[in-house]
Amino acid sequence: MPTVVHPALIAAVPLLVGALLLMVRTRVADLRHALREVEAAVRSMLRLPPASGVVYAIRCPRCCRWVKPRRFDLRRMSCRPCITTLGRGRGRRGGGACL
């Protein structure tokens, strides 16, 4: 008789393996963020609402660093160091990239 694998295990096992690899590769300080990313992925897959709580850090899509929410500009979708770095450059009024 063939063994039947539950469909939830088919989706959960790669996520758990990925989370394990992510935890091994990250530093201890980033462990909390990695666990929250895995939790968000599992909640999204199971179509559950987002976890309620306080936002401690936001990952900047430009530099991939975790920054405090007060150092992240939601309108420009980047952190302060990225805004100041990419805002400089050649051209009129000192503007490089349009942020």
C-alpha positions, -999 to +999 in steps of 0.1 A: +000+000+000+015+034-010+023+060+016+001+091+013+017+124+021-005+152+034-006+182+011+002+206+041+035+187+046+044+191+010+042+229+014+055+231+050+087+210+047+105+233+022+095+263+043+109+247+074+141+236+056+145+271+043+139+286+077+165+262+092+191+272+066+182+309+071+187+306+109+220+288+105+234+315+081+222+345+100+237+361+131+220+358+164+208+394+161+190+386+129+174+354+142+143+372+154+138+388+120+142+355+102+116+339+124+092+367+118+097+364+080+090+326+082+060+332+104+047+358+079+052+334+050+034+306+068+005+329+077+003+341+041+003+305+028-025+295+052-044+327+044-044+339+080-044+376+090-011+392+097+003+388+132-007+417+154+020+435+174+045+462+174+068+467+144+104+467+157+122+469+123+116+473+086+139+458+060+150+484+034+145+470-001+175+490-015+203+480+010+186+450+027+194+463+062+170+462+091+163+497+103+140+512+130+107+524+117+115+560+125+145+557+102+124+544+073+105+567+049+074+550+037+067+575+009+102+569-006+103+532+005+139+535+016+159+541+048+176+574+057+212+563+047+199+552+012+180+585+008+211+606+017+234+584-004+213+581-035+201+617-033+236+630-039+252+631-073+258+651-104+231+671-120+209+700-112+203+708-075+226+679-066+200+652-073+212+618-084+186+591-083+150+602-080+138+591-045 
